[in-house]
Amino acid sequence: MRFLLTAALALALSAPVLAAPPVKPARLGLCAACHGEDGMARIPGAPNLAGQKLDYLREALRQYRDGRRDIPVMRAATGPLTDAEVDQLAQWFAAQTPTRAAP
């Protein structure tokens, strides 16, 4: 019996801990207008953001905000974002699962 308890405890401690999904960012609305709340683009020409790498999204948002990527609509959308808001948005979109577009 003791062996079973020890084995169960070892198994429980070795199981991966699943992180809670990110909370929906307060600033998501403006992004969602083009990129979709789920990160799947709603308009032609807007890239899908769902499932992109977190570091890539974070850095891209910072580059748009700081003007290193010169896309006026993105500069306007990201200009007022704080670093914390950039992180929240990047985490949100990175955590979304890409879906196939309707035929």
C-alpha positions in Angstrom: 0.0 0.0 0.0 2.8 2.4 0.9 4.4 1.7 -2.5 1.2 2.6 -4.3 1.0 5.9 -2.4 4.6 6.7 -3.1 4.1 5.9 -6.8 1.0 7.9 -7.1 2.7 10.9 -5.4 5.7 10.6 -7.7 3.4 10.5 -10.7 1.4 13.5 -9.6 4.5 15.6 -8.9 6.0 14.7 -12.3 2.9 15.6 -14.3 3.2 18.9 -16.2 1.5 21.9 -14.7 -0.8 23.5 -17.2 -0.7 27.2 -17.2 -4.0 29.1 -17.0 -5.0 30.7 -20.3 -4.3 34.4 -20.6 -7.0 36.8 -19.6 -8.6 38.6 -22.5 -6.8 42.0 -22.8 -8.7 45.2 -22.3 -7.1 46.6 -25.4 -8.1 43.6 -27.6 -11.0 45.4 -29.4 -8.9 47.5 -31.7 -6.8 44.6 -32.7 -9.8 42.3 -33.2 -11.3 44.7 -35.8 -8.7 43.5 -38.3 -7.0 40.4 -36.8 -10.1 38.9 -35.1 -10.6 38.3 -31.4 -9.3 34.7 -31.9 -6.3 35.9 -34.0 -7.8 34.8 -37.3 -7.9 37.8 -39.7 -11.3 39.3 -40.6 -10.2 41.5 -43.5 -8.0 40.7 -46.5 -4.4 41.6 -46.1 -4.4 41.4 -42.3 -2.2 38.5 -41.0 -3.5 35.8 -38.7 -1.9 36.2 -35.3 -3.3 33.0 -33.6 -0.6 30.7 -32.5 2.3 32.9 -33.5 5.4 32.8 -31.3 5.1 34.9 -28.2 8.5 36.6 -28.5 7.8 37.4 -32.2 4.4 39.0 -31.4 5.8 41.0 -28.5 8.7 42.4 -30.5 6.6 43.1 -33.6 4.1 45.1 -31.5 6.9 47.1 -29.9 8.4 47.8 -33.3 5.0 49.1 -34.6 4.5 51.1 -31.5 8.0 52.6 -31.6 7.9 53.3 -35.4 10.6 50.8 -36.3 8.0 49.1 -38.5 6.5 51.9 -40.5 2.8 50.9 -41.0 0.7 53.9 -40.2 -2.4 52.1 -39.1 -0.4 49.8 -36.8 1.5 52.8 -35.5 -1.8 54.4 -34.6 -3.2 51.3 -33.0 -0.1 50.4 -30.9 1.1 54.0 -30.1 -0.8 54.3 -26.8 0.1 50.7 -25.6 2.2 50.3 -22.5 4.7 47.5 -22.2 2.3 45.5 -20.0 -0.5 45.9 -22.6 1.9 44.8 -25.4 2.7 41.7 -23.3 -1.0 40.9 -22.7 -1.9 41.2 -26.4 1.1 39.1 -27.4 0.3 36.4 -24.8 -3.4 36.4 -25.9 -2.7 35.9 -29.6 0.1 33.4 -29.0 -2.3 31.3 -26.9 -5.0 31.2 -29.6 -5.3 28.1 -31.8 -5.2 28.8 -35.5 -8.2 27.6 -37.4 -8.7 26.9 -41.1 -10.4 29.5 -43.1 -13.9 28.7 -44.5 -13.7 27.6 -48.1 
